[in-house]
Structures are given as C-alpha cells and as structure tokens.
Amino acid sequence: MQNNMDIEKGFYYHYKHDPAGEINNYAYEVMGIAHHSEIDGLAESAMVMYRPLYNAPIYQAGKHWNVRPRAMFAEIVTKNDINKPRFQKITDATILGELEKIRDAMYN
C-alpha cells in the first residue's frame, strides 16, 4: 500500500481498470503534486495532477488534466467486497512501454 504523502510520477491503473480490456482503459499518467495557493497546510491543499491515457471526457475537453486530493488518490476502496487501492502504480515494463507510446500519440 502506498503512503498518500508519497505519490510518484508514473503510470497508474484506476480500480475500474479491466485487465481483459484494452491496455489503456482507466490508465493514467501522474504528472506530479500541486497545491492550492490559497489553502494553508501542504497536506490539506495537496492535489495529484494526472491525465488519462484513453479518450476520457477531460481529454475530449481539450487535453485537460485531472486533479484529485492526494489523500483520495491514495485511499483504499471496496468493490465487490474486495479492498484495493483507488490507483495502483504500474510496474510491468511491457505495459509501461505500451502506455508511453499511447501517451506520446495523445499528448505530443
């Protein structure tokens, strides 16, 4: 389990990702951590900036990025009575290579 203060840049799957589907379904690239300039306290203002690697509505709106509170990004969710991370970092080199190609085609 990842610490919510330790979100690394890289590729992640959302818990809704279907391993039997396309490699990029519910796949995201974390760009970094941002903070709201008008909120005191780093923990309270921390937002994870990430972008979809599939044709999500935010992408269709102009290749915009998503933001989510860091604590929410790192939380454990329950689906079908199974606890799992909301976002899981992808470490498989083959998948990472494919997602890099998809990212480059979408955002470059």
Secondary structure, 3 states (H helix, E strand, C coil): CCCCCCCCCEEEEECCCCCCCCCCCCEEEEEEEEECCCCCCHHHHEEEEEEECCCCHHHHCCCCCEEEEHHHHCCEEEECCEEEECEEECCCHHHHHHHHHHHHHHHC
